[in-house]
Amino acid sequence: MVSNLDFAETFLDAAGVPIPAEMQGRSLKPLLKGETPADWRKSFYYHYYEYPGPHAVRRHYGVVTDRHKLVHFYETGVDYWELFDRKADPNELTSFYDKPEYAGVQKELKAELDRLRKELKVPDPDPVETLPRKKKDKK
């Protein structure tokens, strides 16, 4: 699993420049050589802030693994979860959240999400929620 966070570290590594410890990604050089480090990530955290915006996707955060994605939509007046099985439903059209057969996966992913948010020092509540919204121009 790679993330766009890995690009800067990869460029620094390729240029022979030390990678600052505070950067969150990792160099992709070993993967490009066909070698997967034993401690390579099995999941990654993401956070989508751009709402309202061109894609009209509400603010949310989540955790993604090779098989599943757990998503939390969280804005004022909006608080719901979705769980996708990326193998059974690669287009992510059906949420399996609260389905009994996914209870174990749901629990594991929530724990992983909590772990990643702590590791990455994600503030709670989301500071974006307190910012004023842009008003649409009236024409």
C-alpha positions in Angstrom: 0.0 0.0 0.0 1.4 3.3 -1.1 0.1 6.9 -0.5 0.8 10.2 -2.1 2.5 11.0 1.2 5.3 8.7 0.0 6.3 10.8 -3.1 8.4 13.4 -1.3 10.3 10.8 0.7 10.9 8.9 -2.5 12.3 11.9 -4.3 14.5 12.8 -1.3 15.8 9.3 -1.1 16.5 9.1 -4.8 18.4 12.4 -4.6 20.4 11.0 -1.6 19.0 13.6 0.7 18.2 12.6 4.3 14.4 12.2 5.0 13.3 14.3 7.9 11.9 12.2 10.8 8.7 14.3 11.0 7.6 13.4 7.5 4.8 10.8 7.5 5.5 8.9 4.3 8.2 6.4 3.3 10.4 6.1 0.3 9.1 3.8 -2.4 12.6 2.9 -3.6 12.6 -0.6 -2.0 9.2 -1.3 -3.7 10.4 -0.1 -7.0 13.3 -2.6 -6.7 10.7 -5.4 -6.0 11.5 -5.5 -2.3 8.8 -5.0 0.3 10.1 -4.2 3.7 8.8 -6.4 6.5 7.5 -3.4 8.4 5.7 -1.9 5.4 2.2 -0.4 6.1 -0.8 -2.6 6.0 -3.2 0.3 6.1 -3.3 4.0 5.7 -5.3 6.9 7.1 -6.9 9.6 5.0 -8.9 12.7 5.6 -11.1 14.6 3.1 -11.8 18.2 4.0 -13.0 19.8 0.7 -16.7 20.5 1.3 -18.4 22.3 -0.1 -16.4 21.9 -3.2 -16.4 20.7 -6.8 -16.9 17.1 -5.9 -19.6 17.7 -3.3 -18.3 15.0 -1.0 -18.9 15.6 2.7 -15.9 15.9 5.0 -14.8 12.5 6.2 -11.9 10.4 7.3 -11.1 6.8 7.1 -8.8 3.8 7.0 -8.0 1.8 4.0 -6.5 -1.7 3.8 -5.9 -4.0 0.9 -9.4 -5.5 1.4 -11.6 -2.9 3.3 -12.3 0.8 3.8 -14.0 2.2 6.9 -15.2 5.8 6.5 -16.6 8.2 9.0 -18.6 11.3 7.8 -18.6 13.7 10.7 -19.8 17.3 10.0 -22.3 19.1 12.2 -25.7 17.3 11.6 -23.9 14.5 9.9 -22.5 11.5 11.8 -22.5 8.2 9.9 -20.2 5.3 9.0 -19.6 3.2 5.9 -17.7 0.0 5.6 -16.7 -1.3 2.1 -15.4 -4.6 1.1 -13.1 -3.7 -1.8 -12.9 -7.2 -3.1 -16.6 -8.1 -3.0 -17.6 -4.6 -4.1 -14.6 -2.9 -5.9 -16.8 0.1 -6.9 -17.7 0.7 -3.2 -21.4 0.9 -3.9 -22.7 -1.1 -0.9 -21.8 -0.3 2.7 -21.5 -3.4 5.0 -21.4 -1.3 8.1 -23.4 -2.9 10.9 -23.9 -6.1 9.0 -23.4 -9.0 11.4 -21.0 -10.9 9.2 -18.7 -7.8 9.1 -18.7 -7.1 12.9 -15.2 -8.4 13.4 -13.8 -6.4 10.5 -15.6 -3.3 11.7 -14.2 -3.7 15.2 -10.6 -4.2 13.8 -10.8 -1.3 11.4 -12.2 1.1 14.2 -9.2 0.1 16.4 -6.8 0.6 13.5 -8.4 4.0 12.7 -8.0 5.1 16.4 -4.4 3.9 16.4 -3.6 5.8 13.2 -5.3 9.0 14.4 -3.2 8.9 17.6 0.0 8.0 15.8 -0.5 10.9 13.3 -1.7 13.3 16.1 -4.9 14.1 14.3 -6.8 16.7 16.4 -10.2 16.0 17.7 -12.5 17.7 17.0 -11.6 18.6 13.5 -10.2 22.2 13.4 -11.7 22.6 9.9 -15.2 22.3 11.5 -14.6 25.6 13.4 -13.6 27.6 10.3 -16.2 29.9 8.6 -17.7 28.5 5.4 -17.2 30.4 2.1 -20.5 32.0 0.9 -21.5 31.4 -2.7 -21.6 34.5 -4.9 -25.1 35.5 -5.8 -25.3 36.6 -9.5 
